[in-house]
Amino acid sequence: MHQICRVCDECYSWKRNSLFSLTRLLYNKKQAKKKIEE
C-alpha cells in the first residue's frame, strides 16, 4: 500500500518544480533563438 508521507510529498513537489524549471529553460532557449534569427 502506498502511503503519502511528508518525504514523498516533498520529493514530488521537488520533481515537479525541477521539471517545470527545465521546460521553462528550454522554452526560454527557443525564444532566444527566435530573437536571434529575427
trRosetta pair geometry for C-beta under 8 A, 3 or more apart (Angstrom, degrees):
i j d omega theta_ij theta_ji phi_ij phi_ji
3 8 7.6 163 99 -3 65 148
4 8 5.9 -127 -148 77 50 134
4 9 6.5 63 180 -58 91 98
5 8 4.9 97 52 8 73 102
5 9 6.9 -136 97 -6 38 91
6 9 5.6 -57 -150 37 30 114
6 10 6.3 31 153 -19 66 105
7 10 5.8 -55 -149 36 30 110
7 11 6.2 30 152 -20 65 107
8 11 5.6 -56 -146 38 30 112
8 12 6.1 33 154 -23 66 106
9 12 5.7 -51 -146 33 28 112
9 13 6.5 22 157 -13 63 106
10 13 6.0 -58 -148 40 29 105
10 14 6.2 31 153 -22 65 108
11 14 5.6 -56 -148 35 29 113
11 15 6.3 29 155 -19 65 105
12 15 5.9 -55 -149 35 29 109
12 16 6.3 27 154 -18 64 109
13 16 5.5 -53 -144 39 33 113
13 17 6.1 33 156 -20 66 107
14 17 5.8 -56 -146 38 28 109
14 18 6.2 25 157 -17 65 108
15 18 5.9 -57 -145 38 28 107
15 19 6.2 29 155 -19 64 109
16 19 5.8 -56 -148 37 28 112
16 20 6.2 30 152 -21 63 108
17 20 5.5 -53 -147 35 31 113
17 21 6.3 27 157 -16 66 105
18 21 5.9 -53 -144 39 32 107
18 22 6.2 36 152 -24 63 106
19 22 5.6 -55 -149 34 30 114
19 23 6.5 25 155 -15 64 104
20 23 6.0 -56 -149 37 29 105
20 24 6.3 28 152 -18 64 109
21 24 5.5 -54 -145 39 33 114
21 25 6.2 41 152 -27 65 103
22 25 5.6 -50 -150 30 31 114
22 26 6.6 28 152 -15 63 103
23 26 5.7 -52 -149 37 35 110
23 27 6.2 38 150 -22 66 106
24 27 5.4 -52 -145 37 33 115
24 28 6.2 36 153 -21 65 104
25 28 5.8 -53 -149 35 29 111
25 29 6.6 32 150 -22 62 103
26 29 5.6 -52 -152 32 34 114
26 30 6.6 35 150 -20 65 102
27 30 5.7 -53 -153 33 33 112
27 31 6.5 32 150 -17 65 105
28 31 5.6 -53 -147 37 34 112
28 32 6.2 38 152 -23 66 104
29 32 5.6 -53 -149 34 31 113
29 33 6.5 35 151 -22 64 103
30 33 5.7 -52 -152 32 32 113
30 34 6.6 35 150 -21 63 103
31 34 5.6 -51 -152 32 34 115
31 35 6.6 34 151 -19 65 104
32 35 5.7 -54 -152 34 33 112
32 36 6.5 33 151 -19 66 105
33 36 5.7 -56 -150 35 32 110
33 37 6.2 29 155 -18 67 109
34 37 5.9 -59 -147 38 29 109
34 38 6.5 36 153 -31 63 104
35 38 5.8 -50 -152 22 31 115
